[in-house]
Amino acid sequence: MTKYDFTSIMERHGKDALAIDGVGHMPGAPTAPRAGFDQIPMWVADMNFPTCPTIVETMAARLEHPAFGYFEPTDAYFSSIIDWQRTRNGVTGLEPAHIGYENGVLGGVVSALEAMAAPGDAVLVHSPTYIGFTKALERNGYRIVLSPLVSDEAGVWRMDYEDMERKIEQNHIHAAVFCSPHNPAGRVWERAELERAMALFAAHDVYVVSDEIWSDIILPGHTHIPTQSVSADARARTMALYAPSKTFNLAGLVGSYHVIYDGWLRDRVTAIEGKTSYNHMNVLSMHALVGAYSPEGHEWVDELCQVLGENVRYACDYIGEHFEGLNVRRPQGTYMLFVDCSRWCEAHGAALDEVLRRAWDVGVDFQDGRPFHGPCHVRVNLALPKSRVEEAFDRLSRYVFNA
């Protein structure tokens, strides 16, 4: 039995929820369901759970004081991050000077790349690829070079180090965007994998932006290893990005942070960010982080990961037992599935657009995987009460894959 509420079905219509109110109203969004079906939001990567109570309590306490003028981050802000990283990730030696506020992870990625590379330069990224990376890099003039993840004998996504090295050499690459845990593949990288990747980057003088926004959402049986922790060189050549937003469903409050240990790299990144004058913290997001990174926040996340682990188990088992022609590699972290529909589509003479139309018609709002470089894939958000996950897969069975 859980202490926190991961079973209530929240009414999110008109409550600033893109996952609900964006349906049928924005490019790339699912279309509205036909009459008789409600929406089951499984596309936008936010959660359909109430957040940790201490976050709301901490924000409410600050709201009791009716002035919201200029401010500086408090000691509590920095100490909360340091304690969180030490307790959950085993990080030692982290100091306030190493921590910098970011309005968002993607803004931090772009700022870091501006310090490491020039527009027109090639940047190494793994595929499948988070759509935000693709858009941010293309809009800022970088040339994306993809190194596909490959499946091993056990069906686990792995980095192809030979392909990475070949493309680094061929394209004279000196910057890479790394995702840990990986979105959308759901891989939680092992220490040996990280060590080999970082040794390769060091050998070719490649600086690394490591997006670790999913690092708290680790499914049972797995452990997140911070990229910067695997060697002294990795610590020096990597900018890591974190946020409580993905963990605690706080994206609407805005507030991420970077960890940069190397003084030269930190000076370059902060100088670039300072020129834009955009990176200013919201006072309520600061207090939200302090409330999130509290002792109760640790307990809440532990419970969340158990709930998500059960949802992932249910969904992957259901696909394996009921949907012939679909292939999914069981994720180790995040709450997303990346499902390959190619064999099903081939067997039924259907295109992926037909799969999407059928699912969206009955309110199962999963996401087109093609913008993530999945040629016949869908991305499925499982951060919902299990009753909604069960209802979604029942509809997929009756109206989509076994219709």
C-alpha positions in Angstrom: 0.0 0.0 0.0 1.4 3.4 -1.0 1.5 6.4 1.3 1.1 8.9 -1.5 -1.6 9.3 -4.1 -0.8 7.5 -7.3 -4.3 6.2 -8.0 -6.6 9.3 -8.2 -7.6 10.3 -11.7 -7.0 14.1 -11.8 -9.3 16.3 -13.9 -6.8 18.4 -15.9 -9.0 20.1 -18.4 -8.5 23.8 -18.2 -5.7 23.4 -15.7 -2.8 24.4 -17.9 -2.2 20.9 -19.1 -0.8 20.7 -22.6 -1.2 16.9 -22.6 -5.0 17.4 -22.4 -5.8 20.9 -23.7 -3.3 20.6 -26.6 -5.1 17.6 -28.1 -6.6 18.6 -31.5 -5.3 22.1 -31.2 -1.6 22.1 -32.0 0.8 20.7 -34.6 2.0 17.2 -33.8 -0.6 16.6 -31.1 -3.1 13.7 -31.2 -6.5 14.5 -32.7 -9.5 14.6 -30.5 -11.2 11.3 -29.8 -14.6 10.4 -31.2 -17.7 10.6 -29.1 -17.9 8.1 -26.2 -14.1 8.1 -25.5 -12.3 10.2 -23.0 -8.6 11.2 -23.3 -5.9 9.1 -21.8 -2.8 11.4 -22.0 0.2 9.3 -23.0 2.2 11.7 -25.2 3.6 14.7 -23.4 6.3 13.6 -21.0 4.7 14.9 -17.8 3.0 12.8 -15.1 -0.7 12.4 -14.2 0.0 12.2 -10.5 -0.4 14.9 -7.8 3.1 16.1 -6.9 4.8 15.6 -3.6 2.9 17.4 -0.8 6.0 19.2 0.6 6.3 21.1 -2.6 2.9 22.6 -2.4 3.4 23.3 1.4 6.7 25.0 0.8 5.3 27.2 -1.9 2.2 28.0 0.1 4.4 29.1 3.0 6.2 31.5 0.8 2.9 32.9 -0.6 2.0 34.0 2.8 4.4 36.8 2.4 2.9 39.2 -0.2 6.1 40.6 -1.8 8.0 39.0 -4.7 10.8 41.3 -5.6 14.4 40.7 -6.7 16.2 38.0 -4.9 19.3 35.7 -5.0 19.3 31.9 -4.6 19.4 31.0 -0.9 21.8 28.7 0.9 18.9 26.3 1.3 18.6 26.1 -2.5 22.3 25.0 -3.0 22.4 22.8 0.1 19.2 21.0 -1.1 20.8 20.2 -4.4 24.1 19.1 -2.8 22.3 16.8 -0.4 20.0 15.4 -3.1 23.0 14.5 -5.4 25.0 13.0 -2.5 22.1 10.9 -1.2 20.7 9.6 -4.4 23.7 9.6 -6.7 26.7 9.2 -4.4 28.1 12.6 -5.5 30.9 14.0 -3.4 32.8 17.3 -3.7 29.8 19.2 -5.2 29.9 22.8 -4.1 27.6 25.8 -4.7 30.1 27.3 -7.1 29.7 24.2 -9.4 25.9 24.7 -9.6 24.2 27.2 -11.9 20.6 27.9 -12.6 19.0 27.1 -16.0 15.6 28.1 -17.2 15.5 24.7 -18.9 17.6 21.8 -19.9 17.4 22.6 -23.6 18.6 26.2 -23.0 21.5 24.7 -21.0 22.3 22.4 -23.9 22.5 25.3 -26.4 24.5 27.5 -24.0 27.0 24.7 -23.5 27.3 24.0 -27.2 28.0 27.6 -27.9 30.9 27.3 -25.5 32.2 24.1 -27.2 31.4 24.6 -30.9 30.4 27.1 -33.6 27.2 27.0 -35.7 27.8 24.7 -38.6 29.9 22.3 -36.5 28.9 18.7 -36.2 27.6 17.4 -32.9 27.3 13.7 -32.0 23.9 12.5 -30.7 22.6 9.0 -30.3 19.4 7.8 -32.0 16.6 7.3 -31.3 16.8 10.9 -30.3 14.8 13.1 -28.0 12.9 15.5 -30.3 13.9 18.5 -28.1 17.6 17.9 -28.9 16.9 17.8 -32.7 14.9 21.0 -32.7 17.3 22.9 -30.4 20.4 21.9 -32.4 18.9 22.6 -35.8 17.5 25.9 -34.8 20.9 27.0 -33.6 22.7 25.9 -36.7 24.5 22.8 -35.6 24.9 19.7 -37.8 23.5 16.6 -36.1 25.5 13.4 -36.6 23.5 10.4 -35.4 25.1 7.3 -33.9 22.3 4.7 -33.7 22.0 2.6 -30.6 22.0 -1.2 -31.3 20.2 -4.1 -29.7 22.3 -6.9 -28.1 21.3 -10.5 -27.9 19.1 -9.8 -24.8 17.2 -7.0 -26.6 19.0 -4.2 -24.6 19.9 -1.0 -26.3 23.7 -0.4 -26.4 26.1 2.2 -27.7 28.0 1.3 -30.9 31.4 2.6 -29.9 33.0 1.8 -33.2 30.3 3.8 -35.0 30.7 6.7 -32.6 34.5 6.8 -33.1 34.2 6.6 -36.9 31.7 9.4 -37.0 33.8 11.6 -34.6 36.8 11.2 -36.8 35.0 11.6 -40.1 33.1 14.7 -39.0 35.9 16.3 -36.9 33.5 16.3 -33.9 34.4 18.0 -30.6 31.0 18.2 -28.9 28.4 15.5 -28.0 25.0 15.6 -26.5 24.5 12.6 -24.2 21.3 11.5 -22.6 21.4 9.6 -19.3 19.1 7.8 -18.7 18.3 7.7 -22.3 15.1 9.2 -23.7 13.2 7.6 -25.5 15.1 4.2 -25.1 14.9 4.1 -21.3 18.4 2.8 -20.9 20.1 3.4 -17.6 23.8 3.2 -18.6 26.1 0.9 -16.7 29.4 2.3 -15.3 31.5 0.3 -17.8 29.5 1.7 -20.7 30.0 5.3 -19.4 33.7 4.7 -18.8 34.2 3.5 -22.4 32.2 6.3 -23.9 34.0 9.0 -21.9 37.4 7.4 -22.7 36.4 7.6 -26.4 35.4 11.3 -26.0 38.6 12.1 -24.2 40.7 10.4 -26.9 39.2 12.7 -29.5 38.9 15.8 -27.3 35.1 15.8 -27.4 33.3 17.9 -24.8 30.0 16.5 -23.5 26.7 17.9 -22.5 25.0 15.2 -20.4 21.2 15.6 -20.0 20.4 13.8 -16.7 16.9 15.2 -16.2 15.6 11.6 -15.9 18.2 10.5 -13.3 15.7 10.3 -10.4 13.3 8.1 -12.3 15.2 4.8 -12.2 13.2 1.6 -12.2 13.7 -1.1 -9.6 16.9 -3.1 -10.1 18.9 -0.3 -11.7 21.2 2.5 -10.5 22.0 5.9 -12.1 25.7 6.6 -12.5 26.4 10.4 -13.0 28.5 10.8 -16.2 30.9 13.2 -14.4 31.6 10.5 -11.7 33.4 7.9 -13.9 36.8 9.6 -14.2 38.7 12.8 -13.5 38.6 13.6 -17.2 34.9 13.1 -17.4 34.4 15.4 -14.5 36.4 18.1 -16.3 35.0 17.8 -19.9 31.3 17.4 -19.0 28.4 19.8 -18.3 25.6 17.9 -16.6 22.0 19.1 -16.5 19.4 18.3 -13.9 15.9 19.4 -12.8 13.2 18.6 -10.3 10.7 19.2 -13.1 10.6 15.7 -14.6 10.9 14.0 -11.2 8.1 15.9 -9.5 5.9 17.1 -12.4 7.0 20.7 -12.1 7.7 21.7 -15.7 5.2 24.5 -15.6 7.2 26.2 -12.8 10.4 26.3 -14.9 13.7 25.6 -13.2 16.7 23.4 -14.0 20.3 23.6 -13.0 23.7 22.6 -14.3 26.7 21.1 -12.6 30.1 22.1 -14.1 33.2 21.3 -12.1 35.9 22.7 -14.5 36.5 26.4 -14.0 37.3 27.2 -17.6 34.3 25.4 -19.0 32.0 27.0 -16.3 33.3 30.5 -17.1 32.6 30.0 -20.8 29.1 28.7 -20.3 28.1 31.3 -17.7 29.5 34.1 -19.9 27.4 33.0 -22.8 24.3 32.7 -20.6 25.0 36.1 -19.1 24.9 37.7 -22.6 21.4 36.6 -23.2 20.0 37.9 -19.9 17.3 35.2 -20.0 18.4 32.9 -17.2 16.6 34.3 -14.2 15.1 32.1 -11.5 11.5 32.3 -10.4 11.2 32.6 -6.6 8.5 30.1 -6.4 10.4 27.5 -8.4 13.3 27.9 -6.0 11.1 27.2 -3.0 9.5 24.3 -5.0 13.0 22.7 -5.4 13.7 23.0 -1.7 10.3 21.4 -0.9 11.0 18.6 -3.5 14.5 17.9 -2.3 13.3 17.3 1.2 13.3 14.1 3.3 9.7 13.5 2.3 10.7 14.1 -1.4 13.1 11.2 -1.2 10.3 9.0 0.1 7.9 10.2 -2.5 10.3 9.5 -5.4 11.1 6.0 -4.0 7.4 5.2 -4.0 6.9 6.8 -7.5 9.6 4.5 -9.0 7.9 1.5 -7.5 4.6 2.6 -9.1 6.2 3.3 -12.4 8.0 0.0 -12.3 4.7 -1.9 -12.0 3.2 0.1 -14.8 6.2 -0.7 -17.1 6.0 -4.4 -16.1 2.2 -4.5 -16.9 2.6 -2.7 -20.2 5.5 -4.7 -21.5 4.0 -8.0 -20.5 0.7 -7.0 -22.1 2.4 -6.1 -25.4 4.3 -9.4 -25.4 1.2 -11.5 -24.7 -1.5 -9.7 -26.7 0.1 -7.7 -29.6 1.8 -9.9 -32.1 4.1 -7.9 -34.3 5.0 -5.2 -31.7 8.4 -5.1 -30.2 9.4 -3.2 -27.1 12.6 -3.2 -25.1 11.8 -3.0 -21.4 13.1 0.4 -20.1 15.3 0.6 -17.1 14.5 4.2 -16.3 12.1 7.0 -17.3 8.4 6.3 -17.7 8.4 6.1 -21.5 8.1 3.1 -23.8 9.4 3.2 -27.4 7.4 0.6 -29.3 8.4 -0.7 -32.7 5.2 -1.3 -34.8 6.9 -2.2 -38.0 6.2 -5.9 -38.1 2.6 -5.3 -37.2 2.2 -2.7 -39.9 3.8 -4.9 -42.5 1.6 -7.9 -41.5 -1.6 -5.8 -41.7 -0.7 -3.7 -44.7 -1.0 -0.5 -42.6 1.1 2.6 -42.2 2.0 4.1 -38.8 -0.4 6.9 -39.5 -3.2 4.3 -39.4 -2.1 3.1 -36.0 -2.0 6.6 -34.7 -5.4 7.4 -36.1 -7.0 4.3 -34.6 -5.5 4.9 -31.2 -6.3 8.6 -31.1 -9.9 7.9 -32.2 -10.4 6.0 -29.0 -8.6 8.5 -26.8 -5.3 6.6 -26.4 -3.0 9.6 -27.0 0.4 8.1 -27.4 3.0 9.9 -29.6 4.3 9.5 -33.1 7.9 8.1 -32.7 9.1 9.3 -36.1 10.4 12.7 -34.9 12.5 10.7 -32.4 14.1 8.8 -35.3 11.9 5.7 -34.8 10.7 5.0 -38.4 7.6 3.0 -37.3 7.5 3.6 -33.6 5.3 5.2 -31.0 6.4 6.7 -27.7 4.1 5.9 -24.8 3.9 7.7 -21.4 3.1 5.4 -18.5 3.1 7.9 -15.7 -0.6 7.5 -15.0 -2.7 5.7 -12.4 -2.5 2.0 -13.3 -6.2 1.9 -13.9 -5.7 4.3 -16.8 -2.9 2.2 -18.2 -5.0 -0.9 -18.1 -7.9 1.0 -19.8 -5.5 2.3 -22.5 -4.2 -1.2 -23.3 -7.7 -2.7 -23.3 -8.7 -0.1 -25.9 -5.6 -0.8 -28.0 -6.5 -4.4 -28.0 -10.1 -4.0 -28.9 -9.8 -1.1 -31.4 -6.3 -1.0 -32.7 -4.0 -4.0 -32.7 -6.5 -6.9 -32.4 -9.5 -5.2 -34.1 
